[in-house]
């Protein structure tokens, strides 16, 4: 699973809880995109979550 290169956000784990309160494993995947990003050495492709893209922590190349 891809993880955000900026904030290290990845998958979250927990349980689905039914009406009868039975629990089954659940995984929530974060919204991570593969994006070309400007760095000191030029443009680089990395995985960045959409919240980092929206907040302006990363500048697209």
C-alpha atoms as an extended CHARMM CRD file, in Angstrom:
* protein
*
        61  EXT
         1         1  UNK       CA              0.0000000000        0.0000000000        0.0000000000  PROA      1               0.0000000000
         2         2  UNK       CA              1.2750000000        3.4320000000       -0.9220000000  PROA      2               0.0000000000
         3         3  UNK       CA              2.0240000000        5.9350000000        1.8380000000  PROA      3               0.0000000000
         4         4  UNK       CA              2.1640000000        9.7110000000        1.5530000000  PROA      4               0.0000000000
         5         5  UNK       CA              5.7710000000       10.8890000000        1.1760000000  PROA      5               0.0000000000
         6         6  UNK       CA              4.9970000000       14.1800000000        2.9770000000  PROA      6               0.0000000000
         7         7  UNK       CA              2.8350000000       13.3510000000        6.0150000000  PROA      7               0.0000000000
         8         8  UNK       CA              3.3670000000        9.5360000000        6.1350000000  PROA      8               0.0000000000
         9         9  UNK       CA             -0.4020000000        8.9280000000        5.9690000000  PROA      9               0.0000000000
        10        10  UNK       CA             -1.2290000000        5.3170000000        5.0730000000  PROA      10              0.0000000000
        11        11  UNK       CA             -3.9320000000        2.7370000000        5.6350000000  PROA      11              0.0000000000
        12        12  UNK       CA             -6.0210000000        2.6800000000        8.8210000000  PROA      12              0.0000000000
        13        13  UNK       CA             -7.3490000000       -0.5020000000       10.4060000000  PROA      13              0.0000000000
        14        14  UNK       CA            -10.3540000000       -1.2470000000       12.5330000000  PROA      14              0.0000000000
        15        15  UNK       CA            -13.5020000000       -3.3510000000       12.6510000000  PROA      15              0.0000000000
        16        16  UNK       CA            -16.7900000000       -3.4850000000       10.8180000000  PROA      16              0.0000000000
        17        17  UNK       CA            -19.4220000000       -3.8040000000       13.5270000000  PROA      17              0.0000000000
        18        18  UNK       CA            -22.7330000000       -5.3550000000       12.5000000000  PROA      18              0.0000000000
        19        19  UNK       CA            -26.1180000000       -4.7810000000       14.0720000000  PROA      19              0.0000000000
        20        20  UNK       CA            -25.6100000000       -7.9590000000       16.1460000000  PROA      20              0.0000000000
        21        21  UNK       CA            -22.2300000000       -6.5040000000       17.1980000000  PROA      21              0.0000000000
        22        22  UNK       CA            -20.1250000000       -9.1050000000       15.3660000000  PROA      22              0.0000000000
        23        23  UNK       CA            -16.7640000000       -7.6780000000       14.3500000000  PROA      23              0.0000000000
        24        24  UNK       CA            -14.8950000000       -8.3110000000       11.1010000000  PROA      24              0.0000000000
        25        25  UNK       CA            -11.6150000000       -6.6810000000       10.0340000000  PROA      25              0.0000000000
        26        26  UNK       CA            -11.8170000000       -3.4960000000        7.9660000000  PROA      26              0.0000000000
        27        27  UNK       CA             -9.1940000000       -1.3900000000        6.2170000000  PROA      27              0.0000000000
        28        28  UNK       CA             -9.5750000000        2.2530000000        5.1860000000  PROA      28              0.0000000000
        29        29  UNK       CA             -7.1740000000        3.3070000000        2.4350000000  PROA      29              0.0000000000
        30        30  UNK       CA             -6.0920000000        6.9330000000        2.3330000000  PROA      30              0.0000000000
        31        31  UNK       CA             -6.5220000000        8.8850000000       -0.8980000000  PROA      31              0.0000000000
        32        32  UNK       CA             -2.9270000000        8.7420000000       -2.2010000000  PROA      32              0.0000000000
        33        33  UNK       CA             -2.0110000000        9.7650000000       -5.7520000000  PROA      33              0.0000000000
        34        34  UNK       CA              1.1690000000        9.3340000000       -7.7820000000  PROA      34              0.0000000000
        35        35  UNK       CA              2.2280000000       12.8930000000       -8.6660000000  PROA      35              0.0000000000
        36        36  UNK       CA              5.2070000000       14.6390000000      -10.2650000000  PROA      36              0.0000000000
        37        37  UNK       CA              6.5630000000       17.0250000000       -7.6340000000  PROA      37              0.0000000000
        38        38  UNK       CA              9.1410000000       19.8240000000       -7.8090000000  PROA      38              0.0000000000
        39        39  UNK       CA             12.2190000000       19.0900000000       -5.6480000000  PROA      39              0.0000000000
        40        40  UNK       CA             15.7230000000       20.5630000000       -5.3420000000  PROA      40              0.0000000000
        41        41  UNK       CA             17.0960000000       18.1290000000       -7.9400000000  PROA      41              0.0000000000
        42        42  UNK       CA             14.2630000000       18.6740000000      -10.4250000000  PROA      42              0.0000000000
        43        43  UNK       CA             10.9430000000       16.9040000000      -10.9060000000  PROA      43              0.0000000000
        44        44  UNK       CA             10.3820000000       13.6380000000       -9.0660000000  PROA      44              0.0000000000
        45        45  UNK       CA              7.4430000000       11.2230000000       -9.0050000000  PROA      45              0.0000000000
        46        46  UNK       CA              6.1600000000       10.3710000000       -5.5360000000  PROA      46              0.0000000000
        47        47  UNK       CA              3.0150000000        9.3220000000       -3.7090000000  PROA      47              0.0000000000
        48        48  UNK       CA              1.1990000000       12.2660000000       -2.1030000000  PROA      48              0.0000000000
        49        49  UNK       CA             -2.1640000000       12.2920000000       -0.3300000000  PROA      49              0.0000000000
        50        50  UNK       CA             -4.8250000000       14.6410000000       -1.6480000000  PROA      50              0.0000000000
        51        51  UNK       CA             -4.9640000000       16.6290000000        1.6110000000  PROA      51              0.0000000000
        52        52  UNK       CA             -1.2640000000       17.5690000000        1.1470000000  PROA      52              0.0000000000
        53        53  UNK       CA             -1.9450000000       18.5270000000       -2.4910000000  PROA      53              0.0000000000
        54        54  UNK       CA             -4.9540000000       20.6490000000       -1.5400000000  PROA      54              0.0000000000
        55        55  UNK       CA             -3.2100000000       22.4280000000        1.3520000000  PROA      55              0.0000000000
        56        56  UNK       CA             -0.2480000000       23.4430000000       -0.8570000000  PROA      56              0.0000000000
        57        57  UNK       CA              2.4690000000       21.5200000000        1.0010000000  PROA      57              0.0000000000
        58        58  UNK       CA              3.5930000000       20.1760000000       -2.3820000000  PROA      58              0.0000000000
        59        59  UNK       CA              4.1390000000       22.0050000000       -5.6630000000  PROA      59              0.0000000000
        60        60  UNK       CA              3.3560000000       20.0280000000       -8.8040000000  PROA      60              0.0000000000
        61        61  UNK       CA              5.9060000000       19.8900000000      -11.6020000000  PROA      61              0.0000000000
